Amino acid sequence: MLARHGIEVEVAALRPPPTVTVEAALLSRVKDKGCDLLVMGAYGHARWSEILLGGVTHAVMGLMPVPVLMSH
């Protein structure tokens, strides 16, 4: 949708190794590419699951140095 409006877009799949958290991998990719916006899906899980395992969406909102556009 963004590309159709003349905005340069790069879609990339991120598959970090098991030793790297998803939020750390996203932060690294954003810095390496010099991004000025991160667009990502936002999905929630059961409250107890997020408390025990953490939630990527919540972590990304607190860590990203650039604006994040969430889509559900």
SERO-4910 file (N, C-alpha, C, O; in steps of 0.05 Angstrom, whole numbers):
BEGIN
 pado doro    nc1    nc2    nc3   cac1   cac2   cac3    cc1    cc2    cc3    oc1    oc2    oc3
  Met    A     16    -24      0      0      0      0     17     25      0     12     44    -15
  Leu    A     38     26     17     56     49     18     70     53     -9     72     76    -18
  Ala    A     80     32    -20     95     34    -46     77     46    -68     87     60    -85
  Arg    A     51     39    -67     33     50    -88     30     80    -86     22     93   -105
  His    A     37     91    -63     36    120    -59     63    134    -61     67    157    -53
  Gly    A     83    119    -73    109    131    -78    128    131    -54    149    144    -55
  Ile    A    121    116    -34    139    114    -11    157     90    -14    148     68    -20
  Glu    A    183     94    -11    202     72    -14    199     52      9    200     60     32
  Val    A    195     27      2    188      6     21    207    -18     17    212    -26     -6
  Glu    A    216    -29     39    231    -55     37    217    -74     56    215    -69     80
  Val    A    208    -96     45    196   -117     61    217   -138     66    230   -148     48
  Ala    A    221   -145     91    242   -165     98    232   -184    119    219   -176    139
  Ala    A    238   -209    116    233   -229    137    257   -230    156    280   -228    147
  Leu    A    251   -231    181    272   -231    201    272   -258    216    252   -265    228
  Arg    A    294   -272    214    297   -298    227    322   -298    244    343   -308    235
  Pro    A    321   -287    268    345   -286    285    352   -314    296    335   -331    299
  Pro    A    378   -318    302    385   -343    314    373   -345    342    365   -325    354
  Pro    A    371   -369    353    358   -373    379    371   -357    402    358   -353    422
  Thr    A    396   -349    399    409   -334    420    403   -304    420    411   -289    438
  Val    A    388   -294    399    382   -266    396    352   -263    398    337   -277    385
  Thr    A    343   -244    415    314   -239    417    304   -225    392    319   -212    378
  Val    A    278   -228    387    266   -216    363    269   -185    365    275   -172    345
  Glu    A    263   -174    388    265   -145    391    293   -134    387    297   -113    375
  Ala    A    313   -149    396    341   -141    391    348   -143    362    363   -126    351
  Ala    A    338   -163    348    343   -166    320    330   -144    304    342   -133    285
  Leu    A    306   -136    312    292   -114    298    307    -88    303    311    -72    284
  Leu    A    315    -83    327    330    -58    333    356    -57    317    363    -36    307
  Ser    A    370    -79    315    395    -80    300    389    -74    270    404    -59    257
  Arg    A    368    -86    259    362    -82    231    354    -53    225    363    -42    205
  Val    A    339    -41    243    331    -13    240    355      5    240    357     23    223
  Lys    A    374      0    258    398     16    259    416     12    234    426     31    223
  Asp    A    420    -14    226    437    -20    204    427     -8    178    442      2    161
  Lys    A    400     -8    173    388      2    149    383     32    149    377     43    128
  Gly    A    385     44    172    380     73    174    350     79    170    343    100    158
  Cys    A    333     61    180    304     65    176    294     89    191    305     97    212
  Asp    A    272    101    181    259    123    195    231    116    204    217    132    216
  Leu    A    222     91    197    196     81    206    196     51    205    207     39    187
  Leu    A    185     39    225    182     10    226    152      4    225    137     14    242
  Val    A    143    -13    206    116    -21    204    115    -51    210    130    -67    198
  Met    A     98    -58    230     98    -87    237     70    -94    247     54    -77    255
  Gly    A     64   -120    247     39   -130    257     40   -130    288     62   -133    299
  Ala    A     18   -127    300     16   -127    329     -5   -148    338    -28   -145    331
  Tyr    A      4   -168    351    -14   -189    360    -10   -194    390     12   -194    400
  Gly    A    -32   -199    403    -30   -204    432    -35   -234    437    -47   -248    421
  His    A    -26   -242    460    -30   -270    469    -42   -269    497    -47   -247    507
  Ala    A    -47   -292    508    -58   -293    535    -40   -277    554    -16   -278    552
  Arg    A    -52   -264    573    -37   -247    592    -16   -263    606      7   -253    609
  Trp    A    -22   -287    616     -2   -303    630     21   -311    612     44   -313    622
  Ser    A     15   -315    587     36   -323    568     56   -299    564     80   -303    563
  Glu    A     45   -275    561     62   -252    557     78   -245    582    101   -235    580
  Ile    A     67   -250    606     81   -246    631    105   -265    633    127   -257    641
  Leu    A    100   -290    626    121   -310    629    142   -308    606    166   -310    611
  Leu    A    133   -305    582    150   -306    559    158   -278    548    177   -276    533
  Gly    A    143   -258    555    148   -231    545    133   -227    519    124   -246    506
  Gly    A    130   -202    511    115   -196    486    133   -179    469    142   -158    477
  Val    A    136   -187    444    153   -172    425    141   -144    420    156   -124    420
  Thr    A    115   -143    416    102   -117    411    107    -98    433    114    -75    428
  His    A    104   -106    458    108    -89    481    137    -80    482    143    -56    487
  Ala    A    155    -98    478    184    -92    480    192    -73    457    208    -55    462
  Val    A    182    -77    433    189    -60    411    180    -31    416    195    -12    410
  Met    A    157    -28    427    146     -1    433    164     14    452    166     39    451
  Gly    A    178      0    470    195     13    490    224     17    480    238     33    491
  Leu    A    232      2    459    260      3    451    266     18    425    288     29    422
  Met    A    247     20    407    252     31    380    259     61    381    244     76    393
  Pro    A    281     68    367    288     96    366    274    111    343    277    135    339
  Val    A    257     96    328    242    108    306    212    103    311    205     86    327
  Pro    A    195    118    297    166    113    301    159     85    291    171     74    273
  Val    A    139     73    304    130     46    297    100     47    290     84     57    306
  Leu    A     93     38    266     66     36    258     56      8    261     67    -11    248
  Met    A     37      4    280     27    -23    286      2    -29    270    -15    -11    267
  Ser    A      0    -53    259    -23    -61    244    -32    -88    256    -16   -106    261
  His    A    -58    -90    260    -69   -116    270    -88   -128    250    -99   -149    255
***
